[in-house]
């Protein structure tokens, strides 16, 4: 496929104002004489020079303003750091939410309006959803159906000034020799892997922004990331991407569960379940009524009881990782599976902290000597009271750095203090 690029405008540089000859300013060195006519000629010369300077200055400003977008596009600055905004706490007075509202009778027209509103939200949100295609051979893949391809849905996260960044599963990388991105308008562009993390199995894919044509830019937008922490059972769910096994799918339903958690390396993640049927290998996103992404679909995390229903990671627990990967940073990894020591468990004589349920093979935790059954009470100089607290501390670390992890281990006479020097790793 021929690569389509922006045609750049060939415009000349604005004409620079010539330097004035030294003779024009010689009068300043001469003795002032009582010749009025000569003084008038000098004043006219000065005014003429000032006027020409003003005209050339205005022309230069106009020319620079006209050329700036073209210059920015063709000669972008260094990559900009991507920052995912922190979520705001909802401080709305709950009493105001309980105010009595007047019920309105719904008829067929009301249903049509509702359906159209949902469709409009889905259409706008779909502008940030793309297809990531892995090409493993030399076949003419463009002439074949995408349904038969190794592909997943991706989400347009940000534009760093040099690259358009897309968040999606790493499953396409297992056999792929090339990666292509299919945008909503059907255009196709080659992509590279900026950074990946195999702990959860996601990566940031990058497309050179200078290669993307204006017709494609007009059909896409950056995804709006919402808060999955505010999602409740019964909320409307809009699913987009490839949740049904084919690209460009759209589905409507409700959130069936939003409070379950799933274990992961060095932490736990929110699980969103819906009542919408899904393919076994479905991928995509869940959006709310505002068009904000609240979940990243991954049917691989579905429990047996919900295998056939759309299931997703809550977006709130992924934001810090999305930001790190977007900036080319590795996700810090130690390699434990843990549980909170609740108050009930603490009453049984177990110290407060994170109970190490399992240690990953060949992980930094195993190399440091951490064992299952250990209680982690401190990491990087900060107290650890919960798994989420431990997860937050770890997210602040850099791969390759060393931290001290303290805790307690049960011995013959009870729990004893333990300490480990751990080198932070990553799963790329």
C-alpha positions in Angstrom: 0.0 0.0 0.0 1.3 3.4 -0.9 2.0 5.6 2.1 0.0 8.8 2.1 1.7 11.9 3.4 0.7 15.4 3.9 1.6 17.5 0.9 3.6 20.5 2.3 3.1 24.0 1.0 6.1 25.5 -0.6 6.1 29.1 0.6 9.0 31.4 0.5 10.4 33.1 3.5 9.2 36.6 4.2 11.5 39.3 2.7 13.8 40.6 5.4 14.3 44.3 5.9 17.6 45.4 4.4 20.1 47.0 6.8 20.2 50.8 6.4 23.3 52.3 5.1 25.5 54.0 7.7 25.1 57.3 5.7 21.4 57.5 6.6 22.4 58.1 10.3 25.4 60.4 9.7 23.3 63.4 10.7 23.4 62.2 14.3 27.2 62.8 14.3 27.1 66.3 12.7 26.8 69.7 14.4 23.2 70.9 14.4 22.9 74.0 12.2 20.2 76.7 11.9 19.1 75.5 8.5 15.4 74.7 8.9 15.0 73.2 5.4 17.8 70.8 6.1 16.2 69.8 9.4 12.9 69.1 7.6 14.6 66.8 5.1 16.2 64.8 8.0 12.8 64.5 9.8 11.1 63.3 6.6 13.9 60.7 6.1 13.4 59.5 9.6 9.6 59.3 9.3 10.0 57.4 5.9 12.4 54.9 7.4 10.1 54.4 10.4 7.1 53.9 8.2 8.9 51.3 6.0 10.0 49.5 9.1 6.4 49.4 10.4 5.1 48.1 7.1 7.8 45.4 6.8 7.2 44.4 10.5 3.5 43.9 10.0 4.1 41.9 6.8 6.6 39.7 8.6 4.1 39.0 11.5 1.3 38.1 9.0 3.7 35.8 7.0 4.9 34.1 10.2 1.4 33.5 11.4 0.4 32.0 8.1 3.4 29.7 8.0 3.5 28.6 11.7 1.0 25.7 11.3 3.0 24.4 8.3 6.3 24.8 10.2 4.9 23.1 13.3 3.7 20.2 11.2 6.8 19.6 9.1 9.3 20.5 11.9 7.8 19.4 15.2 9.6 20.0 18.4 10.8 17.2 20.7 8.1 14.8 22.0 5.9 16.3 24.7 5.5 14.5 28.0 2.0 12.9 28.3 0.2 13.6 31.5 -3.1 11.8 32.4 -5.1 14.1 34.7 -5.9 12.8 38.2 -9.5 12.1 38.9 -11.5 14.5 41.0 -13.4 13.4 44.0 -17.1 13.9 43.7 -18.2 16.4 46.4 -21.8 16.8 45.3 -24.2 17.0 48.2 -25.9 13.6 48.3 -29.1 15.2 49.6 -29.4 17.2 46.4 -29.3 14.0 44.4 -32.4 12.8 46.2 -34.6 15.7 45.2 -37.9 14.7 43.8 -38.1 14.8 40.0 -41.2 14.9 37.8 -41.7 11.7 35.8 -42.4 12.0 32.1 -44.4 9.4 30.3 -42.4 7.8 27.5 -43.8 7.0 24.1 -42.4 5.6 20.8 -41.0 9.0 19.9 -39.2 9.2 23.2 -37.6 5.9 22.6 -36.5 7.0 19.1 -35.0 10.1 20.6 -33.2 8.0 23.3 -31.9 5.6 20.7 -30.7 8.5 18.5 -28.9 10.1 21.4 -27.1 6.9 22.2 -26.1 6.4 18.6 -24.8 10.0 18.5 -22.6 9.4 21.6 -21.3 6.1 20.2 -20.5 7.7 16.8 -18.5 10.5 18.4 -16.6 8.1 20.8 -15.8 5.7 17.9 -13.6 8.4 16.4 -11.0 7.5 19.0 -11.2 3.7 18.4 -8.9 2.1 15.8 -8.0 -1.4 14.7 -4.4 -2.7 15.4 -3.5 -5.3 12.8 -0.6 -7.7 13.1 0.9 -8.8 9.7 2.8 -12.1 9.9 3.4 -12.9 6.2 3.9 -11.5 2.7 0.3 -12.0 1.7 -1.8 -9.3 0.3 -3.7 -8.7 3.5 -5.5 -5.6 2.3 -7.6 -7.7 -0.1 -8.7 -10.1 2.6 -11.3 -9.7 5.3 -10.2 -8.1 8.5 -12.2 -10.7 10.4 -9.6 -13.3 9.4 -6.7 -11.1 10.6 -4.8 -11.0 13.8 -6.2 -7.8 15.1 -7.4 -6.0 18.2 -9.1 -2.7 19.1 -6.9 0.2 20.0 -7.6 3.6 21.7 -6.1 6.9 20.6 -4.6 8.2 23.8 -2.5 11.3 22.9 -0.5 13.3 20.4 3.0 14.0 21.8 3.9 16.3 18.9 5.8 13.7 16.9 3.6 10.6 17.3 0.0 9.7 17.6 -0.1 7.2 20.5 -2.5 4.3 20.6 -3.2 1.9 23.6 -4.0 -1.7 22.9 -3.4 -5.3 23.6 0.0 -7.0 22.9 -1.6 -10.2 21.7 -1.0 -9.1 18.0 2.7 -9.0 18.6 3.2 -12.7 19.1 3.4 -13.6 15.4 3.4 -10.2 13.7 6.3 -8.9 11.6 4.6 -5.6 10.9 1.9 -3.5 12.7 -0.7 -1.4 10.9 -3.3 0.9 12.3 -6.7 1.1 10.6 -8.4 4.4 11.4 -12.1 5.1 11.4 -12.0 6.5 7.9 -10.5 3.3 6.5 -7.0 4.7 6.0 -4.1 2.5 7.0 -0.7 3.5 8.4 2.3 1.6 9.6 3.0 1.7 13.4 5.7 0.8 15.8 5.7 -0.3 19.4 6.7 2.6 21.7 6.6 0.6 24.9 4.9 -2.5 26.2 4.1 -4.3 29.4 3.3 -8.0 29.6 2.0 -7.9 33.1 -1.4 -6.9 31.9 -0.6 -7.4 28.3 -0.9 -3.8 26.9 1.3 -1.6 24.8 1.5 1.9 23.4 1.7 1.9 19.6 3.0 4.9 17.7 2.2 6.4 14.3 4.3 9.2 12.9 2.0 12.2 12.9 3.6 13.8 9.8 2.5 10.8 7.8 -1.1 11.1 8.7 -3.1 13.0 6.1 -5.5 15.8 6.9 -8.5 13.7 5.7 -7.7 11.2 8.5 -7.1 13.9 11.1 -10.6 15.3 10.5 -12.1 11.9 11.3 -10.3 11.1 14.6 -10.1 12.5 18.1 -8.2 11.8 21.3 -10.1 9.6 23.7 -11.8 11.1 26.8 -10.9 9.0 29.8 -13.6 8.9 32.5 -13.7 7.4 36.0 -14.5 3.8 36.5 -14.5 4.4 40.2 -17.8 6.3 39.8 -19.4 3.5 37.6 -22.3 1.8 39.3 -24.4 -1.3 38.7 -27.2 -0.5 36.3 -25.4 2.3 34.5 -25.7 2.5 30.7 -22.8 0.9 28.9 -21.8 1.6 25.3 -19.3 -0.9 23.9 -17.1 -0.1 20.8 -14.3 -1.7 18.8 -14.1 -5.4 18.3 -16.1 -6.9 21.2 -18.1 -9.2 18.9 -15.2 -10.5 16.9 -15.3 -8.0 14.1 -14.0 -4.4 13.8 -16.3 -1.4 14.1 -18.9 -3.0 16.3 -21.3 -1.1 18.5 -23.4 -2.4 21.4 -25.7 -1.0 24.1 -26.5 -2.5 27.5 -25.9 -2.0 31.2 -23.2 -2.5 33.8 -23.9 -5.7 35.6 -21.1 -5.4 38.2 -18.5 -2.8 39.0 -17.1 -3.7 42.4 -15.3 -7.0 41.7 -11.5 -7.0 41.7 -9.0 -9.1 39.8 -5.5 -10.1 40.9 -2.5 -8.9 38.9 1.2 -8.6 39.3 1.9 -6.4 42.3 -1.7 -5.3 42.7 -5.3 -5.7 42.0 -7.6 -4.1 39.3 -11.2 -3.2 39.0 -13.4 -5.5 36.9 -16.4 -4.2 35.0 -19.0 -6.7 33.8 -21.9 -6.0 31.5 -25.0 -7.8 30.2 -23.8 -7.5 26.6 -22.8 -10.7 24.7 -19.2 -10.8 23.6 -16.9 -13.0 21.4 -14.3 -15.1 23.2 -11.5 -13.0 22.0 -13.4 -9.7 22.1 -11.5 -6.4 22.6 -12.6 -2.7 22.7 -13.8 -0.2 25.2 -16.8 0.6 27.4 -18.0 4.2 27.3 -20.5 6.0 29.5 -23.3 8.3 28.4 -20.9 11.2 28.2 -18.8 9.4 25.7 -15.9 8.9 28.2 -14.0 5.6 28.2 -14.5 3.8 31.6 -13.2 0.3 30.7 -10.8 -1.5 28.4 -12.3 -4.8 27.2 -10.3 -7.9 27.6 -12.3 -11.1 27.5 -9.2 -13.0 28.7 -10.0 -11.9 32.3 -13.6 -13.1 32.2 -14.6 -15.6 34.8 -16.3 -18.8 33.8 -19.7 -17.5 34.8 -19.3 -14.5 32.6 -17.3 -15.8 29.7 -19.9 -14.8 27.1 -20.4 -11.3 28.4 -18.3 -8.1 27.8 -15.8 -7.8 30.6 -13.2 -5.0 31.0 -10.5 -3.5 33.2 -11.7 -0.3 34.9 -9.9 2.6 33.4 -9.1 4.3 36.7 -6.6 1.6 37.6 -4.9 1.8 34.3 -4.3 5.6 34.0 -0.9 5.6 35.7 0.3 2.8 33.5 -1.0 4.4 30.3 0.9 7.6 31.2 4.1 5.7 31.9 3.9 3.7 28.7 3.0 6.8 26.6 6.2 8.4 27.9 8.3 5.4 27.0 8.8 4.3 30.6 8.7 0.7 31.8 6.1 -0.4 34.3 7.8 -1.2 37.6 7.6 -4.9 38.5 8.5 -6.9 41.6 6.4 -9.9 41.1 4.2 -10.7 44.1 0.5 -11.6 44.4 -0.9 -10.2 47.6 -3.9 -9.8 49.9 -4.9 -7.1 52.4 -4.6 -8.1 56.0 -8.0 -7.1 57.2 -9.0 -6.2 60.7 -10.5 -9.6 61.2 -7.3 -11.3 60.1 -5.2 -8.9 62.2 -7.1 -10.1 65.3 -5.7 -13.5 64.7 -2.2 -12.2 65.4 -1.1 -11.5 61.8 0.6 -8.1 61.4 -1.0 -5.3 59.5 0.2 -5.0 55.9 0.1 -7.0 52.6 0.1 -10.8 52.9 2.2 -12.4 50.1 0.0 -15.1 48.6 2.4 -16.1 45.8 5.8 -15.0 44.3 6.3 -15.0 40.6 9.0 -17.3 39.2 12.2 -15.6 38.3 10.9 -12.3 39.5 12.8 -9.6 41.4 10.9 -10.6 44.5 12.1 -14.2 44.3 15.7 -13.0 43.6 15.5 -10.8 46.7 14.3 -13.7 48.9 10.6 -12.8 49.5 8.5 -15.8 50.1 4.8 -16.6 50.2 3.4 -16.1 53.7 5.6 -13.0 54.3 3.9 -9.8 55.4 5.1 -6.6 53.7 4.8 -3.6 56.1 7.1 -1.1 54.4 8.3 -0.3 50.9 10.7 2.5 49.7 10.6 4.0 53.2 6.8 4.3 53.3 4.3 2.3 55.4 2.2 -0.3 53.7 -1.2 -0.9 55.1 -3.0 -2.3 52.0 -2.3 -3.8 48.6 -3.5 -0.6 46.9 -1.1 1.4 49.0 1.7 -1.0 48.0 0.7 -0.7 44.4 0.7 3.1 44.6 4.2 3.2 46.1 5.5 0.8 43.4 4.1 2.9 40.6 6.3 5.8 41.8 9.5 3.8 41.3 11.7 3.4 38.2 12.7 0.2 36.6 16.3 -0.6 37.5 16.3 1.3 40.8 16.7 -0.4 44.2 14.4 -0.1 47.1 14.2 -1.5 50.6 11.2 -3.7 51.5 10.5 -4.5 55.1 8.1 -6.9 56.7 7.6 -9.8 59.0 7.9 -13.6 58.7 6.4 -16.3 60.9 9.0 -18.2 62.8 9.0 -20.8 65.6 8.5 -18.1 68.2 6.1 -15.9 66.2 6.7 -13.2 63.7 10.1 -11.7 63.2 11.3 -8.7 61.3 12.7 -9.2 57.7 14.2 -6.8 55.2 15.1 -7.1 51.5 17.0 -5.1 49.0 14.9 -5.4 45.8 15.9 -4.2 42.3 12.8 -3.0 40.4 12.3 -4.9 37.2 9.8 -4.8 34.3 8.0 -7.3 32.1 8.5 -6.1 28.5 
